[in-house]
Amino acid sequence: MATKTYNKAKIVRLTEQEERIIEGNAKAISLSVSRYLAKSGVEKLKIRPPISIEERKIFLDLIYELKRIGVNLNQLTQDYNVSNKGKGTPPTIQELGNVAKDIQDLVVKISKKL
């Protein structure tokens, strides 16, 4: 594969804050500032800055809720599998409905947070 030659240079005027943001964004995705700026302009590269402490807490709360729903679903599945061997009862429509509602509530919660 041929190596690209970058033979054009541009001077960009930035504030100190803009420079820090651009350098941070480029570093976050392991690009040089010049490659980051070129890709941003040509490919409409979108960089999301690191998440805030508040956003992190929201994501952790959502992950906790998702794990809780997963545990409930696993318990229902296990009960069902045991019941097929004559040792338990299959989950009721109510139990399955509760899990479905939990999932729906989480989707709504995620939509409101994002």
N, C-alpha and C positions, 0 to 999 in steps of 0.2 A: 504494500500500500504506500502510495506516495505521501511524503510529508508536506503539509500545507505550508506555504510561505506567506507570512503576514507582512506585507511591505507598505502598508498605509498606516499613518499615525495621525491621531487627532488630539488636540488639547481640549480638555473638558474643565470648565470652571465649576467649582463646587464650594459649598459652605463646609466648615469643619464638620458639622453634624452629618451632612450628606456624605462626606468622605468616610466617616466612621461607619455609617450604615452600609454603604456600598462595600467597603472592605470587609465588614462583618458578614454580610450576605455571601460574598464571594468565598470567604474562608469556610463558611458553613457548608458549602457544597464542593469544596476542594478545587476551586478555580482561581486563576489569577484575576486581578481586577479588570484587566483588558479583555480577557476571555468572557468574564461575567457580563461586562457591558455589551460586548458584541453579541453574545447569545441572548441577552435581555432584549436588545433591539431587533435582532433578526428572527429569533424563535419565540419571542414574547415569553421568555422564561419568567416564571412566577416563583418568587421566593417568599415563603412565609417566615417572618421572624420567629425566633424561639418563643415558645408559649410562656405566658405569664404565670405567676404563682396561682392566681385565681383560676386561669384556664386549666392548669394542671390539677387543681383540686376538683374542678368540674369533671374532668376526664377520669380521675381516680374514683369519684363517686359513681359515675356511669359504669365503669368497669366493675365496681363492687356489685351494683345492681344486676348487671349482666351475669356475673358469676352466681349470684343468688338464684336467679331464674334458671341458670344451667343446673344447679344443684337440685332444684325442684323437679326439673324435667328428667334428670338422671334417676331420681328416686321413683318417679312415676314409671319410667322405663324398666327399672329393676323390679318393681312390684309386678308389672305386667309380665315380664319374663319369668318370674317365679310362679305367677299364677298359671302360666301355661304348663307347668310341671305339676299342677295340682296342689301347690303350697301357698297360694295367696289369691287375692282378688284383683281383677284388672282395675285400672284407674277409672273413676267415674267421669261422666261428662262434665260434672261440676269441677272436678280437679283439673281436667284438661282445659276447661274454660278459664279457670283461674290463671293457669300458666300463660294461656294465649292473651289474657287481659294484661298480665304483667309485662309481656313482651310489647304489646300495643302501647301501654303507658310509658315504657322506656323509649319507644320510638318517638312519641310525642315530646317527652322530656329532652331527648337529644335534639329534636327539631327546634325547640325553643332556645336551647343553649347555643346552637351553632348559627 
